[in-house]
Amino acid sequence: MYAQMIKTAGTGVKSPEEMTEEERKFQAHVDANEKVEPKDWMPDDYRATLIRQIGQHAHSEIVGQLPEGNWITRAPTLERKAILLAKVQDEAGHGLYLYCAAETLGISRDELTEDLLSGKMKYSSIFNYPTLTWADIGAVGWLVDGAAIMNQVPLQRTSFGPYSRAMIRICKEESFHQRQGYDIMMKMAKGSEAQKRMAQDALNRLWFPSLMMFGPSDKESVHSAQSMAWKIKINTNDELRQKFVDQTVPQVEYLGLTVPDETLSWNEERGHYDFAEPDWGEFFDVLKGNGPCNTDRLSARQEAWAEGKWVRDAMMAHARKKSAAQVAAE
């Protein structure tokens, strides 16, 4: 998931008796699978949780361009360059859709960006890992976008209308991203021995960070219950992580590669794979800013924001001039 560790502002799920009349009507609306629209009444905590989740999701799409954008000029063929360029362009669009959805909740894009640059808001931990080889670009498309899709497809049914509708197009494009990533891995795995080793190395380094994308285990994710009651979240972290492993392991085997988990085994009784948990100490350390690329990623966004100030100022000056001209004409 691109939005990790989103904390609900309240103290827990309220019983109907603890709710106000407005809260009961709101919950009934959500329970009936009706969408919540920006002008509808909503609890303050619902609004705050959505701002944090959609904002973090948007930031992740934007920061997620950095590990791949670095490889556009180094992609092995002109076709690969064009495909990767289109993919990175898509991610910028995804950020735009999500910032627009967040703005309907009463927060500006500038405020969200400033919260990111100050460290108040986070982005997905996965983007604090480096892309060292071309095979990493394949693994990012296959594993990272695959994990994103696993969470984002259910989000098409999330209770907040603008978020739900934004996810429809995003999911369609993410499906393309995953396929292009898997195609790269297939070419590498079926290529020379050196290429196959490169593919295996990328899988080894990105497997567990991809599992971390769904957030901590359910027993540690104490705020999921309220988000699920409001239908902001549709599935728990562990449900999605299990589904991702079950779907991905056969793909790894088809490539002739090996999942870097010695404990991995098929559990006939459960009908699922048993697998090792990620290193959650590493996960929380990366979220605190101590990952391999945290400093570089945030510095790149801060530099882009500073260098783009003249563009924002020019656009605002033009808007004021245009508005003044319209007033004068009237």
N, C-alpha and C positions, 0 to 999 in steps of 0.2 A: 504494500500500500504506500502511496506517496505521502500520506498524512499519518505520521506516527506519533504516539504519545499525546493525543489530543485529550485534554482534560476538561470534563464537563464542569461548569462553574458551580453547580449546586452540590448538595451533600449526598445525593442518592435518589433512587426512584421513589417518588411519592405515591402513597396509596390514594385512592379516590377521596377518602375522608380528609386527607391532608391538603388536597387541592382546592383552589378557589373555584368558583363557578366558571370563570373564563378558562382556567386550566383544564377543567373537566371537559368543556366543550372542545377545546383544542385537541385534547388527547383522543376524544371520540372521533374527531375529524381525521386524525392521523390513523387511528385504528381501522377506519373505514377505507383506508388506502386512497384518501383524497389528498391532492397536492396542496401544500402550503405556499401561497404566493406572497410576494413582498409587501403588499398592502394589507394582508391579513394580520389579525392580532396574533402574537406569538409570545411565549415566555421569554424573558430577558436572557435566561440561561441557554435557551434553544438558539437564539440569535447569536449569542457570544460563541457557542460551540461551533456553529456553522461558519462564522467568520474565521475562527482559528483553523478549522479543517479545510475550508475552501482556499483560504490564504496560503496555508502550508502546501496544499496540492498545487496551486498556481506557481508558487516559488520553486517547487520541485521541477515543474515543467521547464521553467526558464533556466534554472541552474543546470538542469539535465542536458542542456545544449552544449555545455562546456566540454565534458569528456569526449563527445563525438565531434564537435566542431573542430577540435584540434586535429582530426584525422581527414578532413575533407580534401585538403591538398595532398595528402599522403596516401589516399586510397589507391589500390593497385591498378585500376583501369578507369577510363573515362566514364564508363557506365556506372561503376561503383561510386565514383565521385558524385555523379548526378543523383543517384539513389540516396546517398547519405545526405547530400545537400537538401533534397526534398524532405527527408526525415527530420532533419534539424529545423527546417522551416515549419514543419507540422507542429513541432514542440512549442515554437513561439506562438503559433495560433492557439494551441491548447491553453497556454498561459493566459492569452487574451480572453478566451471564452470564460475562463474561471475568474479572472479579475473582474470581468463584467458581471458575473453572477454574484460575486462578493459585494460589488458596489450597490446592488439592489438592497443590501442589508444595512446600508447607511454608512459605509466606510469607503474612503477614496482609494484609488490605486496608489497614489503617492503615500498615503498613510501606511498601506500594506508594505510598500517597498521600504519605507523608512524603518518599519518594524523589523524587516529582514536584515537590513544593513546594520542596525543597532544590535542585532542578536536576540531581540525580543521574540521574533518568530523564526521557526526552523524550516528546513527543507529535508527531503528524504536522505537518510544516512548513506544510501547506496552511492550517491554522487560525490562522496568524499573518498572514494577509492579511485586509483589511477587507471587509465586505459593505456597499458604499456605496449601492446602489439595490435596488429590488425585483427587478430583473433578475438581480442577483447571487445572490439566493435560488434562482432558477431554474437558474442556472449551477452553483451548488453541488450542487443535487440531481442535475442531469444529468451534470456532469463529475466532480465530486468523488466522489459516491456511485457513479458509473459506473466510475471508476478503482478504487474500493474493491471493488466487485463483481468486477472483473476479477481481482483477487488473491484475494478471499475464497471464490469458488466452488471453486477448487482446494484451498483450506484445509479444505474439508469432508473431504478425503482425507488431511489431515496425520496424522502417526503418533501423536500424543498424543491419546488418546481423549476426554478432557473438552473439549479445544480443538476437536477435529473436530466433536463433537456440538453444541457451542455455535454453531458456524458455520452449521449447517443452518437454524435459525430466523432467525439474523441475516441470512443471504443472502436469505431470502424477504422480509423486511421491507425490506432495502436495495433490492430490485427495485421495490417500491412507491415508495420515495424517489426513485429515478432517474426513474420515470415521471412523478411529480408535478413534478419539476424540468423535465423536457422539455416537459411540458404548459404550464408557465409561459412557457418560452422560445418555444414555438409561438404562444401568445397574443400575446406581445410582438412577435415577428418578423412576424406577420401583421396587427398593429395599425397604429397611426399611424406616420408617419415618425419622430416623436420616440421612440416605443416601440421601433421597430426599431433606432434608433441606440443606445438604452440597452442592448438585447440584445447588439448587436455590441460595445459597450464592455465589457460584462461578460465576454464571450467573450475579448476581447483581453487583459484583465487576468488571467484565471484559466486560460487555456490552458496556458501553460508551467508555472505552479505545479502544475497537475494532472499534467503529465508527470513532475514531480519526485517525485510521491507514490510512484512505484515504486522510488525509491532510485537511487543512482548507477549508471553503466553497469557492465556485468559485469566489464570489465577493471579497474575501480576497486573493485569489491565483492569483496574478497579473502576474505571469510568465508562467501560463499554456498555454496562447495563442500561444506563440512562440514554445513551445514544441509540441503542437498539430499541428501547421503548418508544422513542420519538421517531424511529425508522430513519434516522440519519445514517446509521450503519445497518446493514442487512444481515451480515454474517459475522461471527466472531473471528478473532485473529487466528486461533488454532484451526478452525474449520477451513479457512482459506489456505493456510499453510499446508494442511494435509492434502487438500485438493490439488494444490500446486505440485507437491511432491509426487502424488499419484499420477498426474498427467505428464510430468517431465521425465521421470525415470525411464519409461519406455522409449522416449525420444533419445535419451542419452545412449541407451543400449543400441538403438538403431544406428547411431553414429559410430558405434564401435568404441565409445569412450567409457570412462568409469566415473561414477559418482564418488567424490572424495569423502566417503563416509563408510568406514569399516563396519558400522553397526547396521547399515541398511539391509532390510530383509522384508520379504512379503509375508504378511500376517494373514494366514488363510481364515482364521476365526473372525478377525475384524474386517477382512476384505479391503485392507489398506496396507501401505508400506509402514513399517516401523523405521524411524530414523533418528539421528542424533540432533539434539537441540543446538542452536547456534551458541556462540560464546556471548552471553548477554552482558558480561562485563565489558567486552569490546564494544558492543552496541551502545551502551550508555556512555562509554568514554568518547565514542565518535560524536554522539549527540551533544556532549559537553564542549565539543570543538577540538578534540584531540585526535581526529582521524588523519590519515596520510595527506589528504588534500583540503582539509577544512579552511586553512588560511588562504590557500591559492584561490579556492572557489569564491569565498566571500570578498577577497581583494579584487577579483575580476569584476564582480557585480558592483562593488563600490566605485571602481574606476569607470565602469560604463555609465553609472548614474551621474558621476561628476562630469564626464565628458559630454553627456547628453543634455546638460543643463541649458546650453545656449539654444538648443532646438526647442525645448519646452518653453523657454522664455519667449522665443520668437513666435511660437504658436499662440501663446497667451496674448502677446501684444497684437498679433493679427486679429484675434477674436475680439479684443477690446475695440480696435479700430473699426472693424466691421460692424460691431454693435452700435458704436457711436454714429457711424454713417447711416445706419438704419433709423436711429432715433432722430437724426437731423432731417432725414427725408420725410419723416412723418410730420 
